[in-house]
Amino acid sequence: MRFLIIAVGHRQPAWVETAFGEYAKRMPREVRMELIELRPEARSDNAGEAAVAKLLEREADRIRAAIPKGSAVVALDETGETVTTRALAGRMEQWLSGGRDVAFVIGSADGLDATLKAEAERRLSLSALTLPHGLARVLLAEQLYRAHSLLRGHPYHRD
């Protein structure tokens, strides 16, 4: 099974790629973590609400195309459910027993299309704080690794 992080955004700083890569390589072969980057839609500085809604729709279409058929979809959203690492590990255990890939979706600077968020099986918030997208990728990767470590009784996790 795979944990896919589908992120709208590109040209992240080297530290983001390094940190994400480190957590991805720590995951066991049977539970791979992969990043799929999508280029954000071009946005003018004076784009109004209608224009932003249209670009989010176009991004949502490309996100849907990147999600492998049959995957569970988790939209990262500031208004989503907040969970502890233990709760994430419990959810991960369910995903592992189900055998489906899980696609975590991180939107662009303007967020995610409302329809895409509604279609997701879950909406998850990493923090009530606003996080830069690169940091959100790293934080998600670290928490997936930590949750998996917790399930395996690895001493990486401390309560």
C-alpha positions in Angstrom: 0.0 0.0 0.0 1.0 3.6 -0.5 0.5 6.9 1.2 0.5 9.5 -1.5 0.9 13.1 -0.8 -0.6 15.0 -3.7 0.5 18.6 -3.3 -0.3 21.6 -5.4 2.9 23.6 -5.5 6.4 23.3 -6.8 9.9 24.7 -6.4 10.1 24.0 -2.7 13.3 24.8 -0.8 15.9 22.1 -0.7 15.3 21.5 3.0 11.7 20.5 2.3 12.7 18.0 -0.3 15.5 16.7 2.0 13.2 16.3 5.1 10.3 14.8 3.1 12.7 12.3 1.4 14.2 11.3 4.8 10.8 10.3 6.2 9.7 8.7 3.0 12.9 6.5 2.9 12.3 5.5 6.6 8.9 3.9 5.7 9.0 0.2 5.1 8.8 -1.2 1.6 5.3 -2.5 2.1 4.0 1.0 3.2 5.6 3.5 0.8 5.2 7.2 1.0 5.2 9.1 -2.3 5.0 12.7 -3.3 3.1 13.8 -6.4 3.6 17.5 -7.1 1.1 19.4 -9.3 1.8 22.9 -10.7 -0.6 25.5 -9.3 -2.8 27.4 -11.7 -1.5 30.8 -12.7 -3.2 33.5 -10.6 -3.1 37.3 -11.1 -2.6 39.4 -8.0 -6.0 41.1 -8.5 -8.0 37.9 -9.1 -11.5 38.2 -7.6 -13.4 35.4 -5.9 -15.0 34.1 -9.1 -11.6 33.8 -10.8 -10.1 32.1 -7.7 -13.0 29.6 -7.6 -12.4 28.8 -11.3 -8.7 28.1 -10.8 -9.5 25.9 -7.8 -11.9 23.9 -10.0 -9.1 23.4 -12.5 -6.7 22.4 -9.8 -9.3 20.0 -8.4 -9.6 18.3 -11.8 -5.9 17.8 -12.0 -5.8 16.5 -8.4 -8.6 14.0 -9.2 -6.7 12.8 -12.2 -3.6 12.2 -10.0 -5.4 10.1 -7.4 -5.2 6.4 -8.2 -8.5 4.7 -8.7 -9.8 3.2 -5.4 -7.7 5.3 -3.1 -9.0 6.7 0.1 -8.8 10.5 -0.1 -7.9 12.7 2.8 -8.1 16.5 2.2 -5.9 18.6 4.4 -7.9 21.6 5.4 -7.6 24.1 8.3 -11.2 23.4 9.3 -10.7 19.6 9.1 -10.6 17.1 12.0 -7.7 17.5 14.4 -6.3 14.2 15.6 -3.5 13.1 18.0 -0.7 10.9 16.8 -2.3 7.9 18.5 -5.6 8.6 16.7 -3.7 8.9 13.4 -2.0 5.6 14.2 -5.4 4.0 14.8 -6.7 5.3 11.5 -3.5 4.1 9.8 -4.2 0.6 11.2 -7.6 0.7 9.5 -6.1 1.8 6.3 -3.4 -0.9 6.4 -6.0 -3.6 7.1 -8.1 -2.3 4.2 -5.2 -2.4 1.8 -6.2 0.7 -0.2 -3.8 3.5 -1.1 -4.4 6.7 0.8 -4.1 10.0 -1.0 -3.5 13.1 1.2 -4.3 16.2 -0.7 -2.6 19.6 0.0 -4.1 22.5 -2.0 -2.5 25.5 -3.4 -2.0 28.9 -1.7 -5.8 29.4 -2.2 -6.7 26.1 -0.6 -8.8 23.3 -2.1 -12.0 23.4 -4.2 -15.0 23.0 -1.9 -16.4 20.2 -4.1 -13.1 18.3 -3.8 -13.1 18.7 0.0 -16.7 17.4 0.1 -15.8 14.4 -1.9 -12.9 13.4 0.4 -13.5 10.6 2.8 -11.9 12.7 5.6 -10.7 16.2 6.1 -7.7 16.5 8.4 -6.2 19.6 9.9 -2.5 19.5 10.8 -2.7 22.6 12.9 -4.9 25.6 13.7 -1.9 27.6 12.5 -1.4 28.6 8.9 1.5 26.5 7.7 3.6 27.1 4.6 2.9 24.2 2.1 6.5 22.8 2.3 6.3 22.6 6.1 2.8 20.9 5.8 4.4 18.3 3.6 7.2 17.6 6.0 4.9 17.6 9.0 2.5 15.2 7.4 5.4 12.9 6.3 6.8 12.9 9.9 3.4 12.2 11.4 2.8 9.3 9.0 6.2 7.9 9.9 5.6 8.4 13.7 2.1 6.8 13.5 3.6 3.8 11.7 6.4 3.6 14.2 3.9 3.6 17.0 1.9 0.8 15.4 5.1 -1.3 15.2 6.2 -0.6 18.8 9.2 1.4 17.6 10.7 3.7 20.3 10.6 6.7 17.9 7.2 7.6 19.5 7.1 8.8 23.1 3.9 9.5 25.1 
